[in-house]
Amino acid sequence: SSLPTGLGNRIRQLLVLKQNRYTLRRFLTRLNFADLSEALETELVEEEAIQCFAAMSSGQAAEVLPGLSEER
């Protein structure tokens, strides 16, 4: 995998710390869509992926969603 090391873990830390959504959104906006799609698909459980989508702007979510499997 070409994912940046620990991307899923970094996202998980932001989710677990219950930091305000702005902090998570700011982090997510710095990621490239392909890396974020892969992390959501392979590194995070469904509930974590849902929380990430809730934090994303609608524009970012629209870019990331096509990179996910139908099941996810």
ABEGO torsion letter per residue (X at the ends): XABBBGAAAAAAAAAAAGBBAAAAAAAAAABBAAAAAAAAAAABBAAAAAAAAAABBAAAAAAAAAABBAAX
